[in-house]
Amino acid sequence: NIKKGRVILLHDNVPSYTAKLVKETIEAFSWEILSHAAYSPDLAPSDYYLFASMGHALAEQRFTSYENVRKWLDDWFASKEQQFFWRGIHKLSDRWEKCIASDGQYF
């Protein structure tokens, strides 16, 4: 289980993570690094939370112009309370545990 209050860095091999200063900081704070594939839809909040919710709202929509799409998106984002986005990010630790339990298999 992932312990609350402990920093686990989701490492995606971005060059900044390999910089000497970053490596030293990670080591100094004893942060754990959770490695995963460069792209994992099971761990991307935009995929498992944001786009899923947006997809439900878009199900019956038909757009005739780019401006209509843009307005719909602006209105949709404005309609969401701050808690909506907070919940999506905070579900990440549960997703990590599911990924670990599935031994790297998509679920």
Steps between C-alpha positions, in 0.01 A plus 500: 500500500605856437553674831344842545744784554781334307621647171500262206621658179331367187809480281444521126862536382465868413852647462448730801476192723842388388667834578763476774329754728167319471661163577675650803175653627311172459773319690527768772128479577491119467215520253391176341484487121212311342600418145252429226480496123538836325123511453251313711127572458444333836708769672417808292239708689388650170411152370347326799315800643479819296437355154268231635280766659522723195416205274173441683402865458598496132300187417202684351677814379523601134715796399487697178804720551826531687352795690216279628752241620707767669195651673382158616843422646524839672153452650572140604823590681334804664216279626738278696571583861855495632419174682443326166862554398630431853326159503655406166853569620445334837374180340851453365628315808216246467587460132865439592399222734281341230789518251738341750246228583444426129876450453520750217202368304240750378166481674 
